[in-house]
Each structure stands twice: as C-alpha cells, then as structure tokens.
Amino acid sequence: MWLISCALASLALAVDVEGPTLDFNSRDLTLSKDSFWEDFQTYNDKRPLEESWIVSESLGQDPSTGESTRRYKGEWDVQEPYNLKALKGDRALTLKNSGVAAMIGRVLPQPIECTADSDLVVQYEVQLQNDLKCGGAFVKLLPEVSPSELREYAGTSPILELLFGPDMCPPYTDEIHLGIKKTNPYSMAPELKLLKEAPLSSLSDTAIAHLYTLILKGSTGEYEIRVDGSVTKAGRLLDEGAFSPGFNPPKYIPDPNEEKPTEWDDLKLVPDPNVKKPDDWNESEPLLIPDDIEEKPADWDESMPVIVPDSSRERPEWWDDEHDGEWIAPMIENPACGEISGCGEWEPSLIDNPNYKGPWEPPLIENPNYQGVWQAKNIRNPNYFEDSAPAKLENKIGAIVFEFWSGTSNLLIDNIYIGKHIDEAEFLGNSTFAAKRALQDKQNEHRLGAKKPQSPPPTLDGSPNFYDQVIDFILTHVSPSTAILTIITTIIGLLTLGKRKPQPPKKTETRKSE
C-alpha cells in the first residue's frame, strides 16, 4: 500500500506541475486610448495574424549566388508554448526557424506621442524553447508609417525612433540594447544614442519566460531597465559617458586651426649624449656563423643533383616542338637524395655567433627639454547644443517592428505593451507574466530536481527490499514523463503476481549415465 499511495501522490504532483493550471482571462484594467496592448489571444492561427502583423517583402542580394532573394526569411506563427507550459490557452507570437534574418511589424491603431513631460513604457515577454546560439529579440519603434511601407521595410527606412530589447551573440554580445534616435540640429543627421554599459540579456535561461521593461521619464530625463520586474539598470540620459554618442556634445573642443609648433619637444626619453660606443664593439659580426665542428656525413653525395626531371611525366601527344618548343619534363626534388644523408653541395649548419653584439645604441635618459604632450587650446564648441528633453522622442510612435537575426527556433514573444503609464504596465505584468513565471519556475524546479520518494525499510535479514529495487530501477532508467505510469503498472503486475497460487514444478526425467 505504501508504494501505491506514493506513486499516486507523485502522479498528482506531475499533473499539477507540468500541466496548464491557470485560465488566461485576466482583463480587469481598461487601458488608456493612447496605450497599445497585444497578447495574441485573438489570433487562432497564422491567417488572422497576417491581417494585422506584416512581414516585409523587400528583396536583397544573396551574397553566395548574387541573385535577388527575400531579405527576411523568418517564418512567423501564433502558438502555445510546448516547453514549460503555464497559462491555459496562452498563445504567443512564434518565430519558427533559426539562422535567418527575421522581421515582423504592425501599424499601431493609435499613434503614441511622447511629450517632454510624459513617460514612455515599452514592455514585452520573451521565452526561448531551444538554446540560442547567436541572435536577438529586440524591438524597434518607428514613426508613423503605412502598411505598404512596412511591406517594403528594409531595415534603414524609415529610421527607428527607439531600440530596446535583448541580444546575445557569444562571445561578443550579451546585453539589453537601449538606443534613442536624435537629430543633430547642425548637421541634421540622425544619431542613435546607445547605452554603453547595458545589462545582460538573460537569453541564456532556456525555456523560462523573461519580462523586459523600459521606462523613460520625460520630466526628469531618467531611464530604467527592468528584467522580470526588477531594476537592472537605471540612471539619467544626460549622465556623462552613459551613452555613445552623448545626448549633448562637449561645450569645449580643441581648436582645429591650431598646429603644434615645430620647436615643440615632446620626446620623453632621448639617447644619453655622454655615453659613447666601446672601442671593442664590433657591429660587423654576423648573427649566425657556420658550425666548424660539424663534419660532412660519409654518405653525402655532392655529385648527385638535388633537382631532377620528373621521370613519371611523359611528353603529351599534342605537344608540337615547332610551336611549343622542346619538351622538358617538370623538375622535382631528387628522390634518391632521401635515401642518404643528402646530396648536392654540402654546407655546415649555422649556429649562433658568440661574438655577435648587433648595432650599438646608447642608453635612453629623460629628456631635459621635454615639454609634455602638445595639445591645442580648447575653444567653445561652435556646434554645442543642449537637449532639454532627452527622453522625448522626436516623432509619434506609429509602428512596432521586431527585426533581428534569428538564433533559435520557436522563439516566443508575448504581452507587448507600449504606452505612457507605468501603473498599466505593472498591472499587466503582474496579471500575466508573474502568474506564468511562478508556474514555470515550479515546473522547472520539478524537472531539474525531482525528489525520489523515501524507500521502505529493508527486509528482516538486511537484504534490499525487492519492491525498492524495482522502483530504483524505473526511476534510473525511465524518463520522468513515463516513470509514474510505469511504476503503477509494475505495482499492479506485482500484486497480481502475488495472488497467484504457486504451481508445482514439472517432473523431469533423469538420464542415467552409461
């Protein structure tokens, strides 16, 4: 009975942990009109998804063949996760294939305008179902565009307003990108201000969903990057050295019209003029000299040529001496030389010359006339400006695009929020991601460290319990997903076997030895 109750308890645990247990119907918050929320629950399959989400049809050149081909070959669908399930019926945007350039985007129903005093929040989930070798899962926010412009999207036009999200390509990249586009008021060229010391991507945690949140505070110019609700990076956009290039150029710059004086001495060390070359210093001695001790081997044949015609090559039938000249077989190294110590003119090996000293150079001393490293005088930067609203995007957010290199198959993207209200993003994260992640953590803990039930005591004579041996064998050799069913089936079989009456042994005839 102990084994049956233990097996049934383990079976109930497996169902509770590995099966979806929470209905996905939490919709208690009415979002603001200027907020965008996408949970992919309204798409039953790929066809309705393509009515809202667009994959670019732009063409590019195949580097190997030179032929025109589709620039983005990522295949998208809407599916439930098959690894670490959590919320019942929870569908997510799925990137099916890996090793390709991927892109998908949609026009927002209502453009989002970020003023100098408003906040901007970008939040979404990413879940890997397979290991990621080299790829991203970041999002780009674009200005107002039409669906036809998205179908022609090629990565550069229109230029993005904001870049955010994880990217990992060992050993060079493992970070959460943050980039904000600003236009230089003097050159009118767009510049992407990229966060320099970005937090780690967390994309190495296979199968566990992660929630990525970006908060830009317009009134203070501050930013926050959160992973799974916890702040991993925060600061001010105008902090010196935080972004490259910085939001504000330097106030002072070296005068570009000033040149270093010809008499300026910037040599820190100079040869010592008081030290002269010793009289016995011979610069003509060579580095290597022949070894006068070595003798020519007895079987060395100087009369044998080192290079001989290749006897295996014959004159081609098409060769014409009048037009092609006299045919001469190609020359090869004489194979007979390899059968002895060597052939051709013998020369002793070269060894280090003990008298070699090389070119003489006086020792270096500190330059008494050293004037330091020359620098031009600083002048006020004629192109200096101050960005009084660094968190403000220059254009309304009109579209959202996921564009990156796919480094894994069946990548999941879910619960996208773009808006100006931190409380909305936090509510949505708590009602969707927090519940999902709690169940996933429970499943993952059960998979990685499932505890084996306590064994019954050994028999009276101290030998291992037979039932215990059977259970140990099943848990060791059978996969966790089928172990419980196997245990129950085995128990039933053993109990049934125990109820059978023992049969008397069959009589056998003993053959007498002759």
VENKA-V989033 format. One record per run of one state. SS is the DSSP state (@ for helix, = for strand, . for the rest). FROM is the first residue (numbers start at 1). TO is the last residue. Records with the same first field share a line. If there is no record, write none. Layout:
SS = FROM-TO + FROM-TO
//
This chain:
. = 1-1 + 19-21 + 24-35 + 39-45 + 53-53 + 55-58 + 62-67 + 71-75 + 81-86 + 89-90 + 96-100 + 113-118 + 128-133 + 137-138 + 143-146 + 152-159 + 170-172 + 184-189 + 196-209 + 218-221 + 228-229 + 237-242 + 245-251 + 255-268 + 272-287 + 291-300 + 302-306 + 310-320 + 325-330 + 334-334 + 340-342 + 344-349 + 353-363 + 367-377 + 381-396 + 406-410 + 420-421 + 449-465 + 478-479 + 500-514
@ = 2-18 + 46-52 + 147-151 + 321-324 + 335-339 + 422-448 + 466-477 + 480-499
= = 22-23 + 36-38 + 54-54 + 59-61 + 68-70 + 76-80 + 87-88 + 91-95 + 101-112 + 119-127 + 134-136 + 139-142 + 160-169 + 173-183 + 190-195 + 210-217 + 222-227 + 230-236 + 243-244 + 252-254 + 269-271 + 288-290 + 301-301 + 307-309 + 331-333 + 343-343 + 350-352 + 364-366 + 378-380 + 397-405 + 411-419
//
